[in-house]
Amino acid sequence: MLKTAERNRKMFVDGKWIDALDGKTYERRTPYDGELVGVYPDADVADVDLAIGVARRAFDYQKGWRYTSAGDRAAVLKRASELMLENIDTLRSTLIEEVGQPKQEGRVTWSAETLDYYSYLIRDRRDDAVTEQRFDALGIIAREPVGVVGALTAWNSPLSIAHKACAALAAGCTLVVKPAHYTAGAIIQFAEIMQEAGLPDGVLNVVTSQRENGAVVGQAISASHDVDMLTFTGSTFTARKIMATAAGSIKRLNLELGGKSPHVVCADVKDMRAAASAAARGVMGLTGQSCQAGTRLLLQESIKDEFLALLMEEFAAVRLGDPFDPATTAGPLVSEEQLGRVSAYVETGKSEAKLILGGGRPEGSQFDRGFFFEPTIFDDVSPSARIAQEEIFGPVLSILTFTDIDDAIRIANDTIYGLAAAVWTNDINDALRFAKRIRAGIVWVNGYRDTSVLKGMPMGGYKGSGIGREHGREGLDAFLETKSIMINLAQG
Ligand code: NAD
């Protein structure tokens, strides 16, 4: 049992479990019944300065993490992966309590697999040599850790910190992590696992804070000259502020941002039931609070009525409720603020399109204490409508139609986002035409998200959905600097 499973939680700085310097705390309550999840230190700028100083020294120190062998770093990651699986029940419970969503064990196994993957990748990484250009000269293109990394995370998938951290740690970087304030518990537990796995003190530091929705501490990390790189998961809106703040210290940015992903179904789809099921899961996963949610469903005109009938059956099978109940398939929204945001978008939608499902709070006393919202579908949505253009981050699906694959590609590309996209078709030419022309970082053919667990596939967005990639070799490269070493052999 992890020590951090208790309700009074501490921050993790320099290998110690500490309170905020001014002793302030905040509470997190579940979004489904309002019970206490945990009490957390509410850090201010002084706390984050302390953590950054620790991470800086842990990086610069002559015997620090970056001077360890790849094998030693791999061993820590491998052990952490095993410990995550040994503690899957605790991590799963914390995720369910904080995020409010059912079936979180897959998130834990995915993180454990990613740690394991990077433990192999770092052992296998090689630098390049230039040997043939001149007989009396040798070039080495070496890659080195970028330095101190500030990691700012979103609340919908807290354990994605493992994906950032394992690549940064594999590279030899040190970290200061600021979790989203709703979901700090699983990240604190991740820190305990890393400590138990043998990570040296000061290499990974976690600072929890709710001041101004985490912006006070987040801005301090973004602005710091002692932080060499930011890896941020969050909204495109916040990313703009972070880029502006980070400009003062010229740091590297890896940004995993929002989306408005198109899910396209062509008339020649082989299995319409499978596509309808994927369309429902594509938007209802995490109750629509997923960056990759397929919130724009594009149907070829000739199959629209038939497809909608199947889709309605799939949505009828959605079970909102207590996320610990095995029968539940969708939980509440994460907070009252998020409930207000989704409700406002749905009101906008009612004036822009035709509401054909949901559109409000569900009825029943079991929903009274939580931030539940009905699965909601709008039909006849214009590509330019706000509900077709803006990320709502809730269980709201917009239905649009198209004439042929080129029309679908044009509509699909017509947003500021470019995170993910999917096409269902039995025509290989249409599938490849779509895959090559869509401006998005992830494309599925005849599926939605079910293939995202393929090992080593990089993930990230085009356009307003981000900069850089996580996962795969690209995820490791994100945390590496490149150095050209030129050796004059004639002087030897
Ligand atoms: P958010 O942008 O509100 O917050 C993200 C993080 O930034 C939090 O830790 C927050 O405390 C911090 N923050 C807030 N204001 C800040 C500021 N001014 N300076 C520095 N830090 C600040 O996002 P959210 O509501 O927590 O998460 C939802 C968003 O995350 C959605 O847009 C979703 O699409 C996106 N997301 C993207 C991915 C991806 O991989 N592309 C994954 C998950 C979530």
Residues whose N, C-alpha, C, O or C-beta is under 5 A from the ligand:
A	BS01	NAD	L152 T153 A154 W155 K178 P179 A180 H181 N213 G214 A215 G218 Q219 T233 G234 S235 T236 T238 K241 E256 L257 G258 G259 S290 C291 S465
